[in-house]
């Protein structure tokens, strides 16, 4: 009975409140400076494993800043840093290997960083070009971004904006070439990104 009552309270707090405060109209988003909300931001990756399966993992605890100008998206700025040691595939042995020198070398290259250099927005989506520094190598990349929504988070009361981001890199271009082609060179990136206004 207590569990059911708690579920009802959570639904009343999160459901209706979220529906009342969230906008999916990009031009209605509050301008200003935002910080990555690390608890709900994840950088997922997918890569072919010998052509039989797709191997998934992610990175967490990102940090960074978004300066958002809804009236002129091209004037917005973005810089995000991800700790390499947070890599997780749900396999502890594999996670340890990925942090070693043969792979991502987290000791020598503890972070990956993306800095936007050009933002082209249209109707709730955007192409965000920038530089990605991974494994000590900096290369240009382009991400496809979908605006999910913005509003007051009913739990922590912070004004929040959220995006889904997709892109692809070749890991060999960043000096991570172990087991290619048995383990694919093309790495799909799927990023769920939340930012809270400062």
Buried (B, 14 or more C-beta within 10 A) or exposed (E): EEEEEEEEEEEEEEEEBBEEBBBEEBEEBEBEEBBBBBEBBBBBBBBBBEEEEEBBBBBBBBBBBBBBBBEEBEEBBBBBBBBBBBBBBEEEEBBEBBBEEEBBBBEEBBBBBBBBEEBEBEEBBBEBBBEBBBBEEEEEBEBEBEBBBBBBBBEEEBBBBBBBBEBBBBBBBBEBBBEEEEBBBEBBBBBBBBBBBE
